[in-house]
Amino acid sequence: MVQESRAAEDRRCSRQFNALAVVAAAVFAVISLYCGIVFLRHVVFTGYFSPLRHTIVQQDPETLQVLAWKDRAGHVYTRESADVRFFPYGITALMLLVAGLSVEVYRILIGYYETERVVPEAPPNRAAAGYRAPPGGARLAHHAR
C-alpha cells in the first residue's frame, strides 16, 4: 500500500515537472525567436525595410506598397535585393535552430530531474540500529561464504 502511494506520488511529481519543463522550453523558444528576429533585421539583413532606418523612395499610390527604399548611406533597396529575398530563409533557419535548442533545453531539464529523483536514499545508519561488524571486518565475512 505504501509502495503504491509512493509510486502515485512519483508519477504526479513527474507530470508536474514535465509540465514545468515544457513551459520553460516554450518561454525559451519565444524569447530566443524574438531576439533572433531583431538580431537578423538589424545586423544581418540590414537592407530589410524598417521605417526607423530607411526612407521611402518609391511607393504605389493606390496600395501604398513600398517598392523601393534608401538607407542613410544612400543604398537603394527593392524587393529583388539580396537582403530582402533571403530574409525568409534566415527566419526559417532561425526557427529550426530555436526549435532544436528548445528540445535540448527540455531534454536537459528532464535529465536533471531524473538524476535527482533516481538518486537512492541514504543507507540506514547501522550504528544506530545496533549493527556490529563481524570480527575481522566485513571483508572476511564475505569471503567465508
C-alpha positions in Angstrom: 0.0 0.0 0.0 2.8 2.4 0.9 4.7 1.5 -2.3 1.6 2.2 -4.4 1.2 5.6 -2.7 4.8 6.4 -3.3 4.6 5.4 -6.9 1.5 7.5 -7.4 3.2 10.5 -5.8 6.3 10.0 -8.0 4.1 9.9 -11.1 2.3 13.1 -10.0 5.6 14.9 -9.3 7.0 13.7 -12.6 4.0 15.1 -14.5 4.2 18.4 -12.7 7.9 18.8 -13.5 7.3 17.7 -17.1 4.7 20.4 -17.5 7.1 23.0 -16.0 9.8 21.8 -18.3 7.5 22.2 -21.3 6.6 25.8 -20.2 10.3 26.6 -19.7 11.2 25.3 -23.1 8.4 27.3 -24.7 9.3 30.5 -23.0 12.9 30.0 -24.0 11.8 29.4 -27.6 9.6 32.6 -27.7 12.3 34.8 -26.2 15.0 33.3 -28.4 12.9 33.7 -31.6 12.1 37.3 -30.8 15.7 38.2 -30.0 16.9 36.3 -33.1 14.5 38.1 -35.4 15.6 41.5 -34.0 19.2 40.5 -34.5 18.6 39.3 -38.1 16.8 42.5 -39.0 19.3 44.9 -37.5 22.6 43.1 -38.0 22.4 40.5 -40.8 19.7 41.8 -43.2 20.3 45.5 -42.9 18.5 46.2 -46.2 15.2 44.8 -45.0 12.8 47.7 -44.8 12.5 49.4 -41.4 10.7 52.7 -41.1 13.1 53.8 -38.4 16.3 53.4 -40.6 15.0 53.8 -44.2 13.3 56.5 -46.2 10.8 55.5 -48.9 11.9 56.2 -52.5 9.1 54.7 -54.5 5.6 53.7 -53.3 2.5 52.5 -55.2 -0.1 55.3 -54.7 -3.1 53.0 -54.8 -2.0 50.2 -52.5 0.6 52.1 -50.5 3.0 49.2 -51.0 6.7 50.3 -50.6 8.6 49.5 -53.8 12.0 51.0 -53.1 13.7 52.5 -50.0 17.0 54.1 -49.2 19.2 53.8 -46.1 21.3 56.6 -44.6 24.4 55.6 -46.6 22.4 56.1 -49.9 22.0 52.5 -50.9 18.6 51.9 -52.6 16.9 48.5 -51.9 14.0 46.9 -53.7 12.1 43.6 -53.3 14.7 42.0 -55.5 17.6 42.9 -53.2 19.5 40.1 -51.6 18.7 41.2 -48.1 15.0 41.2 -48.9 15.0 37.9 -50.8 17.0 35.9 -48.3 15.3 37.2 -45.1 12.6 34.5 -45.1 15.3 31.8 -45.4 17.2 33.4 -42.5 14.0 33.3 -40.4 13.4 29.7 -41.4 16.9 28.8 -40.3 16.5 30.7 -37.1 13.2 28.8 -36.3 14.9 25.5 -36.9 17.8 26.4 -34.6 15.4 27.7 -31.9 13.3 24.5 -32.2 16.4 22.3 -31.8 17.7 24.3 -28.9 14.3 24.2 -27.2 14.2 20.4 -27.5 17.7 20.3 -26.0 16.7 22.6 -23.1 13.7 20.3 -22.4 16.0 17.2 -22.5 18.5 18.8 -20.1 15.7 19.7 -17.7 14.2 16.2 -17.8 17.6 14.6 -17.5 18.4 16.7 -14.4 15.0 15.8 -12.8 15.5 12.1 -13.5 19.0 12.1 -11.9 17.7 14.0 -8.9 14.8 11.6 -8.5 16.7 8.4 -9.1 19.5 9.1 -6.6 19.0 6.4 -3.9 18.1 7.3 -0.4 20.8 7.4 2.1 21.6 3.9 3.5 20.3 3.3 7.0 22.6 4.2 9.9 23.8 0.8 11.0 25.5 2.1 14.2 22.2 3.5 15.5 20.4 0.2 14.7 22.9 -1.8 16.9 24.8 -3.3 14.0 28.2 -4.8 14.8 30.8 -5.7 12.2 32.0 -9.3 12.4 35.4 -9.8 13.9 38.0 -9.4 11.2 35.8 -7.0 9.3 33.1 -7.3 6.7 35.6 -8.4 4.0 36.3 -11.6 5.9 32.7 -12.4 6.4 32.0 -12.0 2.7 34.8 -14.4 1.8 33.8 -17.0 4.3 30.6 -17.8 2.5 
